[in-house]
């Protein structure tokens, strides 16, 4: 199974009887799955269908789904509400004897709210059901296109993530080979520090200082961190290779990478090793940012 991005866009069109419709789907990053539908009045029964279909194929991302519907072939009619018009004329006649005003005009009367009514054409239940079924099929088409786009982007993201793993592995090997972490280099630095201490005072115990130096050398060793980084690289490559909705797991792994690299930097007592650690930290951050886009 391929990786999938959480971002994508798709459209589909359809027609049934007097209806034409268009679906527009847009997907963005989110911690979980959320389908937000905008449906015209009278088409609400498509909501349950759309949520089930989308939930079957998507596990993460906020999906905005808009349905636009137009009906052709049957024009709306305009009629006069005789009761409202009669009431208005009666009131106008009563006021004519009490105030000095111009008699109401035809266009003035027709402009009063409620006098004119727009009557939509009567719908056919069978036509409406067929149109809703066709709109459901069009949603499936748009959803399939959205899934395909998310997977194409997921493949591209997978290649980027593998490149980041290669960079982390290269930097880890560089850190392992750094001259400053060789035992003899560590011993030399510690011996120099001990010698300076012995020169400043004669009350230091040389044997005790030697033991402390060995303890400091052990604490400064980053062998354990480098081994865990190598293990994380192998896990990341395996998850990327298997694909599927692994975004959350890779995000957790990015946090583990960051923890190990931070420890390497804090233990470092060599400028070259520190610079390598900082460079690795930057690559880990790039990896984490890309992972945020994965399903």
N, C-alpha and C positions, 0 to 999 in steps of 0.2 A: 504494500500500500504506500502511495506517495505522500509526501508532506503536503499540507495545505496551509495557505495563508488565511488570515481572517479578513482580508480586504478584497473586495470585488464589486463588480457591477454587471447587470444584465437586464435586457428588455425582451418582451415577447408581445406579439399582436395576435388578435383573433377576431372572429365575427360569427354571429349566429342569429338568423332571422333579421330583425330590424336593428340588432345591437352590434356595435363594434367596440372593442375594448383593447386596452394596453396595460401590461404589467411593467413596473419599474422596480427593480430590486437593487439595493445597495447594502454592502456589508462592511462593517468597521470593527476595530479591535474591541474586545470586552473580556472580562474575567470569566463570564459564563455565557450561556446562550439566551438570547432574547429576540423574539420576533415582534416587530411593531407594525401593525397593519393600518392602512388608511383605505377604507372601503366606502363607496357611495351608498346612500340610503337604499334599503331594499336588498342589499347584497351581503348582509351580515353573516348569513349562514356559511359563507366561504371561509370565515375565520377559523373554525375548528379544523376544517380540511387543510388549510394552509399551514397551520401550526403543527399538525401531525406530520405532514409531508416534509416540512423543513426540519423538524426535530429528528426525523429518521436518518437524515444525511448530514446534518451539521451538529457539532457539539459545542462550539464556541463562536462568539461574535454576536454583535447586535445587527439584526437584519431589518432594514426599513423597506417595507413592501407597499407600494401604492398602486391602486387599480383605478384607472380612468375609463368610464363607460359613456358611450354616446348612442342615442336611439335615433334612427332615421326612418323615413318612409311614412311617418304619421305625424302631422303637424298639430300643434296645440291650437285650441279654439278660444276665442274671447267672447264673453257674454256679459250682459248688464244685469247686475243684481237689482231687480225691479223693486224689491222691498226697501233696500237702502236708498235708492234714488228717490222713491216716493217720500220717504221720511225726510230727506234733505230738502226736497221741494216744498214740503209742508212747513218746515221750519223757516225756510226762506220767505214763504208767503206771510207767515206770522210776523217776521221781523220787518217786512216791507212797510207795514203800517206804523211802526214805532221809530224807525231810524231812516235817515236819508241816505240811501246807498244805491249803487247801480245794480240792476237785476243780474243775477248770475248768468254767465254764458255757458254754452254747451261744453266747450273745452274745459272750462272751470269746474263744471259738475263732474265731468268724466275724470278729472285729475284728482278728485277726492278719493281717499283710500277706501276701498271696499265697494265702490260703484262698479268698477270693471274687475272681472275675474278671469284669470287665465286657467283654462281647463285642460289638463294633460289628457292625451288619448288613453283610452282604457287599455289595460295590458291583457295579454293572453297568458294564462297560467302555464300552458304547455310551452309556449315560446320562451317565457321567462325561465322555466326550469332547464330547457335546452341551452339557453344562454349561460346560465350559471354553471352547468356541466362543462360547457366549452371554455368558460373562464377558468375553471379548475384545471383543465388540461393545459391551458396556456400558462398557468402558474407553474405546473410541472416542467414545462419547457424552459421558462425563465430560471427556475431553480436549478435545472441541470446545467444551463449555461453559466450560472453563478458558481456552481461547484467546480466546473471545468476551469473557469478563470482562476479561482482560488488555488486549484491544484497546480496550474501553470506557474503561478507566482510562488507556490510552495517549493516547486522544483528549483527555481532560481534561488530562493532563500537557502535551500539545502546546500547548494554549491557554495554559497557565501559562508555558511556555517562550517563546512568542511575546510575551507581555506583558513578560517580562524583557528580551527583545531591544528592545522599544519603549522601555523605561526606559533601557537602556544607550545606545541611539541618542540619546535626549533629553538625557542627561547629557553625552554626547560633544559634542553641539552646544552645550550650555551651557558646557562647558570651552573649546570653540573660540572662543566669543564673549566669554569672560571678559576684562574690561578689562585685567587684569594681564598678559596675554600679548600685548598689542598692542606692536608695535615701539617706538612712542614711549614707552610706559610702561616697557618694559625699559630703553630708553636713559636715561630720566630717573632710574631707580633706580641704574643703573650710574654715571651722571654724578655723582650725589650721593655715591656711595661713593668715586669717584675724587677728587672735590673734598675730601672729608674726609681722604683719604690725603695729598694735596698740602699740606693745611694743617698736618699734623703733622710733615712733613719736606720738605726742599727737594731731596733727592737723587733723588727719583723722576723718571723720564723720562716726560713727559706723552704722547709719541707711543707709547711702549711700553705705557703704561697703557691708552691708547685701543685698541691692538691686542688686548690681553688682554680688554678689555671687550667687544669685538666677538666674540671667541672664546667668552666666557662666554655671551653672548646666543645664539650659535648652538647651544651645548650645552643651553641652557635651553628651546629650541624643542621643542614636543611634536607638531609637525605630522606627523612620521613615525608616531608612536604612534597618533594619532587616525585616520590613514589605515588603519593595520592593524586597528584596532578596527572601523572601518566595513566592512572586508573580512570580518572574522570574523562580524559581524552578518549580512552577506549570505549567507555560507556556512551559518550556523546556520539561517537561515530556509529556505534551499534544502533542507537535510537534513530539517528538520522537515516541510516540505511533501511531500517524496518518501516519507517514512516508512520502514518496515522496521526491521531491527535496527541502528540507528545509535547506540546508547547509548555504545559505546566511542569512536566518532569525536567525538561531542558532548562526552564527558568530556575528551578531548584538547583540544578547542577551548576548553573552560572554563579549562584550564590556560594556554592562550595568551592568553585574555582577561585572566586574573589577572596574567600577566607584563607585558602592555602597560600595564595600569592601575597596577601598582606602579612602573613606569618614569615614568609621568606624575606620580605623587605625589613621586617622588624628585627630579624635575627642577623641580618647582613652587617658585617663590619668591614666591608670592602666596597669601594666606590663603583667598580665595574659590576659587581653582583647587584648592588642597589639599582643601578641604571637598568640592568636587564630585568629586574623585578618590576620596576616602574613601567617599562615597555610592555611587559607581559600583562600588567594590570590594565593598561590601555586596550589591549587586544581583548581581554576578558570583558571589558565594558562594551566594546563593539559587538561581541558575541551576545551579551545579554540584551542589548537594544534590538538586535535582529530577532532574537527569540520571542520578544514581545509581540511580534507580528504573526506568530505561528498559532494554528488551531490547537 
